[in-house]
Amino acid sequence: MLSDLEIAQKAKIRPITEIAEKLGIKEDELEPYGRYMAKIDLKVLERLKEKPNGKFITVTAITPTPLGEGKTVTNLGIGQALAKIGKKVCNTIREPSKGPTFGIKGGACGGGYSQVIPMENINLHFTGDIHSVETAHNLFNAALDAHLLHKNKLNIDPLNITLRRCVDVSDRALRQIVTGLGGKANGIPRETGYDITVATETAAIHALTTGLFDLRKRLARMVCGFSYQGKAVTAEDLKVAGAMTVLMKDSIKPNLVQSLENSPVIDHGFPFANVAHGNNSVLADMVALKLADYVITESGFGADCGAEKLVDVVCRQSGLKLDAVVITCSIRALKMHGGAFVLKPGQKYDKELAEKENMPALEKGCENLKVHLENMLSFGIPVVVTVNRFTADRDKEIEFVRKYALDNGAYASVAIDPWAKGGDGCIEAAEAIVKACEEPNNFRLLYPDELSIKEKIETIATKIYRADGVDYSPLAEKRIKLYTKLGYDRLCLNMAKTHLSLSHDPELKGVPKNYRIPVRDIRASVGAGFLYPLLGEMRTMPGLPSLAAFVPVDIDESGKTVGLF
C-alpha cells in the first residue's frame, strides 16, 4: 500500500495556469510561485463584485480521536466528487502548521486519493505566509521591549503585558520564560512566553481580514498590554502597525493549488481550531464564492470548535452565510466515545479492540454525534452526515450510524470512501449536498453582540458544550471587569478549549454530564475582533510527543523527501 506522500509524488500535477483558467482567474490576477502554486490578486474581487456568491458548505466532525477522523480527506473528496458530477467547485482549506506536521497528527493535506498537492511544499514552507505573520508578530514584540527600554513614554506596566512571542513549532520549553536577562542593554527582565504562530492574534487577523486596508486597521488595534493608568496600549501607539502591514501585504493574497484530481483548491490561512478560530481565510472564501458555484470549506476539529467559530466569529464578522454543513465521523471514533478502547495523544492504542465489532459501544458513542448534529441544526441550516469508511469497518456498523443520523435530524447520511477512491468515493455525498443546498435556510448566529461577556460565555458553555454552568477564576473576573470598562464586551467569543472532548477536559469522552466549565483567563484580541477565554488547562503552545511525526522525515539517496505524511 502506498503512503500518502508516495501517492502525492506520483500524481499527475497540472500547471497552475491551467487550474486558474478552469476556475476563471485571468492571467493578470495570478502570481505564480513556481509551476504548481500561485497567489490570487485581490483585484479579482473588484472584477466579480456584482456576481452572486456560490453555495457555501463547511465540513466539520464529531469530537475526534487524537488521530483525526478525516475532515480534510472528506473536504477534498467531496470537492473532487462535485467536479465529477459536473459542478463548478472550489475547495478552501487551511495551510498546515509545522506544529502538528512534526508533532502528533502529521501534515494537513488530506490523505490517500483525496489530497491537495504539491503536498511537500504545502506542508513545509509553501508561499511563506506563516513566516510573514510570524515576523510581523515578533516585530511587534521587539518594538514593545525596545519602548520599555527607551524611557517608556507610554507608561506601559511591565507586569501587565499580554503580548507574547511566537514560533511555528511545538516547543513546550518556551511556554513560560524570562526575557531581558544579561544587563540593562538587553532590556527589562520580565516573565513572558511563546505561543505557536498559528494561535496568535496576528494569525487570526491574517485569516479574518477582508483586504489590505482592513488589515492595516486591524493590526493598529492590536493590544500588547496596559499602562499604569489602565489604558490599552496598541500597535499603533508603538508606531509598528504600518511595518507589520507591509510584512503581511502579500501574505493575505489567497494561494491557489489543486487536488489529486486537478480540481481547484484555495489553501490559505492557518488559525488553530482549539485555540484560535480554526477556519481558512475569509479572503479565500470570498474569492472562491465569486469564482465557483460550490465552495467546500473545512472547520477544524469537532463542530464544537471550528464550526461554532465559523458561525459566531467568521460569518458574524464577514457577513458570509452557510448553505449546508457536513459532519463527518468514523466508526473508530464513535466506538472510542462509547468506551470500547482508550486513545490518548502520542500513545499507542489497542487496535484490535478498536476494530472489533462492538455495537453497544457504537450506539453509546453515537450520543456524541447526536449533540454535534443538534448543535449544527440549531444554526438553521441542513446537515449531511458522512461516515468515513475505514478498512476494518463493517456494513452493519455503517448502516447503524447512517440510520441513527437520519433519525436525529440529518438531511442525509452517507457512507464515503475518499481515502481509497478519491472523488468516486463521495459521489452520493456530493449529490446529497447539492440537494441540501436547495433546502429552506434560516441561518442564524448563536448569540447577539449585545450580551455581556459572561452571558456569551455561558451561552456557548451550556448550549454547545452542554455544561451545567461556568466557574471563573479571580484573574478571569478581573479581565471581565477591565474589558467591559474598555468597551470590549461587544466583541464575539473564540473559546480556547481542548478538541478531544465536548468539555474542557480531554479525559471526558462521549457526552459529558454534570460538570461545570472553568474559565482560567480571558485574553483580548481586539484587532481580530474577539475575546478568547482559556478553558481549563488549555495551552497556546503545544508540546512534542515522545514519538514525534518528524522522526521518519528525511531524504533518500536521490534527494527525494520521505517519511512526510
Sequence and secondary structure as in RCSB ss.txt:
>XXXX:A:sequence
MLSDLEIAQKAKIRPITEIAEKLGIKEDELEPYGRYMAKIDLKVLERLKEKPNGKFITVTAITPTPLGEGKTVTN
LGIGQALAKIGKKVCNTIREPSKGPTFGIKGGACGGGYSQVIPMENINLHFTGDIHSVETAHNLFNAALDAHLLH
KNKLNIDPLNITLRRCVDVSDRALRQIVTGLGGKANGIPRETGYDITVATETAAIHALTTGLFDLRKRLARMVCG
FSYQGKAVTAEDLKVAGAMTVLMKDSIKPNLVQSLENSPVIDHGFPFANVAHGNNSVLADMVALKLADYVITESG
FGADCGAEKLVDVVCRQSGLKLDAVVITCSIRALKMHGGAFVLKPGQKYDKELAEKENMPALEKGCENLKVHLEN
MLSFGIPVVVTVNRFTADRDKEIEFVRKYALDNGAYASVAIDPWAKGGDGCIEAAEAIVKACEEPNNFRLLYPDE
LSIKEKIETIATKIYRADGVDYSPLAEKRIKLYTKLGYDRLCLNMAKTHLSLSHDPELKGVPKNYRIPVRDIRAS
VGAGFLYPLLGEMRTMPGLPSLAAFVPVDIDESGKTVGLF
>XXXX:A:secstr
   HHHHHHTS    HHHHHHHHT  GGGEEESSSS EEE THHHHHTTTS   EEEEEEESS  TT   HHHHH
HHHHHHHHHTT  EEEEE    HHHHTSSS  SSEETTEEEESHHHHHTTTTSHHHHHHHHHHHHHHHHHHHHHT
T TT EEEEEE   EEESS  GGGSSEEES SSGGG   EEE EEEGGGSHHHHHHHH  SHHHHHHHHHH EEE
EETTS EEETTTTT HHHHHHHHTTTTS EEEEETT  EEEE     SSSS  B  HHHHHHHHHH SEEEEEB 
SSIIIIIHHIIIIIIHHH    SEEEEEE HHHHHHHTTS    TTS   HHHHHS  HHHHHHHHHHHHHHHHH
HHTTT  EEEEEE  TT  HHHHHHHHHHHHHTT SEEEEE HHHHGGGGGHHHHHHHHHHTTS      SS TT
S HHHHHHHHHHHTS  SEEEE HHHHHHHHHHHHHTGGGSEE  B  SSSSSS TT  SS  S EEEEEEEEEE
TTTTEEEEEETT  SS    SS TTTT EE TTS EES  
